[in-house]
Amino acid sequence: MTLEGIFVIGVIGLVTIALMSRRIGVDTAMVGGLLLLLLADQILGANRILPIQDGLSGFSHKAVVMIGALYVVAAGLRETGGVHLIASKLLGRPKGLFSAQLRLMIPVGLLSGLMNNTPLVAMYLPILGDWCRRLRLSPSRLFIPLSFAAIFGGALTSIGTSSNIVILEMLLDQEGREDVLISSPEAPLRLIQDGVPSFLAIGAVGLPLMVLGILVVAVTNRKLLPERQPADPPSLDTRDYQLAMRIRSDAPFVGKTVEAADLRHLPGVYLTRIEREGRDIPAPGPEETLLEGDLLWFTGVLDSVRDLRNIRGLEMLDGQARKVQGAHQLRTLVEAVVSWDSEFQGKSVREIGFRTRFNAAIIAVRRGGVPLEGKIGDMVLERGDTLLLDTNEKFLTDGQAREQFDVISRVQDSRPPNHTKAQVAIGIVFGMVLAIALAPVDSAVVALTAAGLMVLSRCLPGRLARAAIDYPMLLVIGAAIGIGRAMEHTGAAEQIAQSLLSLAEPYGPFAILTCVYLLAVVFGNLISNNSAAVLVFPVAFAASQSVQMAAEPFAAAVILGASSTFLSPVSYPTNLMVYGPGGYHFLDYARVGLPLVILRGLLLVLLIPIFFPFQ
């Protein structure tokens, strides 16, 4: 290997060590590694390590643009409650842990094939937390299955995860070269079809792997996943509120019982009574039928009261919240404490004209730690009262509000979904999927169009669309592509491929395929799936061409190996997202993940040559 190649390998080693230490951000480490290569090339000259145009080409790569657009699409689905709508129908009320896992993992896996799995898991986390409390199941039993199911589903389509997009685009870059064999003429499926990545081809192997993974997790759950958290942990939030919500005519549970509407076992909040045409129904039972116009009185902690606003078909008692001006997705809940010298002392909410004055609606009041009952408009405010407000973000910086309240704090994650746009968002996502699968249009253009439609249809305001993009992740991918180009330019990838071949070639193509898979698994769990995909692909591609075999089976092994990130909480973002809520220990992931990696490897080595032959 040349000195330049050794230097590139050394830089990759430094980046790997930095990432394994977890003291440096992934984006900082990857961009730093790229910068070292560019600086070395400038010092040595003659484009010996990494020409500047190659090093920066990753940031303008089509894969980076497409992934950024998919973040916006996923945010539109989240902000409209589209995922919550789909999930609530699919989860249902299973009878035991095994059926609960199947109800969870199958839809999550399928949805993950259509959208980025990180925001998908983020959207499922609060839903799953409530579901566990209602079913009296420990979160430890279901949060790792949630993350793993999202990873399984990422291998169903070409857009299931960002590493799929990156590898397929890199494979597409090689098409057209006379000395390159991309796929076998006898292949029943192709990752690259007619000059574009095939939408479903990788799913021929990914779907059996997902079925295998779901069954392994479901069968071994009780033995391999300890119960780290109790099924019904006590709440640390002691801020109780009482509020009334009216059932609208478009509520999906009109005519259903309290039990069927799933309002009886809401975690942290209780349905205390129902008012119906002047008649009071205290402590309504599970068989009580809900009617349009019923007034439901709830008492519960702040987090649970916040979640009531997300239930489709319920509105605040006096309808004042509907009159608050501002974009729907810019709304938020705010707690405000009436100051000692406030002019509101001794005045009723109606007398103050609160909504008109502050563009905010009071939805609940606490006094001395006790929730107040009655109509909000008739309540007389006193010093020290805590008001729960439905308002927009401008209230937080309103000078007039600061004069009347001592403490003003935003309630985290309290932006209500815009249910009226849920069907539109779901339609945009499925339209995007169909266009990528069937239309002769570049997939990046389709994704950008879908992102634009999310904004134009007002499913997602422009400000939230910009905030939805994970810019550090795009930096990681762009830098990883540049580092991968350095491996190619210096011949390091070819040298590693030759070393790999010297070990595996005597045992045939299956041994080479296994080595490529294991190399991608190691890099994927030590660094990240995107970095592993970009760094291992040049090695796999060089190995395939050295033995004059098609590149696609080895590219498939990289895709599936890089996404086999089951061995630690830090090996994939969704693993880290469920680490705290599930109460897991570090080695809990390896206890379930290591058998998965081994079984997946055995199965994919058998399946890949069937759908993507070597020659």
Secondary structure by P-SEA (a helix, b strand, c coil): ccaaaaaaaaaaaaaaaaaaaccccaaaaaaaaaaaaaaaaaaacccccccccccccccccaaaaaaaaaaaaaaaaaaaaaaaaaaaaaacccccaaaaaaaccaaaaaaaacccaaaaaaaaaaaaaaaaaaacccccccaaaaaaaaaaaccccccccaaaaaaaaaaaaacccccccccccccccccccccccccccccaaaaaaaaaaaaaaaaacccccccccccbbbbcccccccbbbbbccccccccccccccccccccccccccccccccccccccccccccccbbbbbbbcaaaaaacccccccccccccccccccccccbbbbbbbbcccccccccccccccccccccbbbccccccccccccccccccccccccccccccccccccaaaaacccbbbbccccccccccaaaaaaaaaaaaaaaaacccccaaaaaaaaaaaaaaaccccaaaaaaacaaaaaaaaaaaaaaaaaaaaaaaaaaaaaaaaaacccccaaaaaaaaaaaaaaaaaaccaaaaaaaaaaaaaaaaaaacccaaaaaaaaaaaaacccccccccaaaaaacccccccccccccccaaaaaaaaaaaaaccccccccc
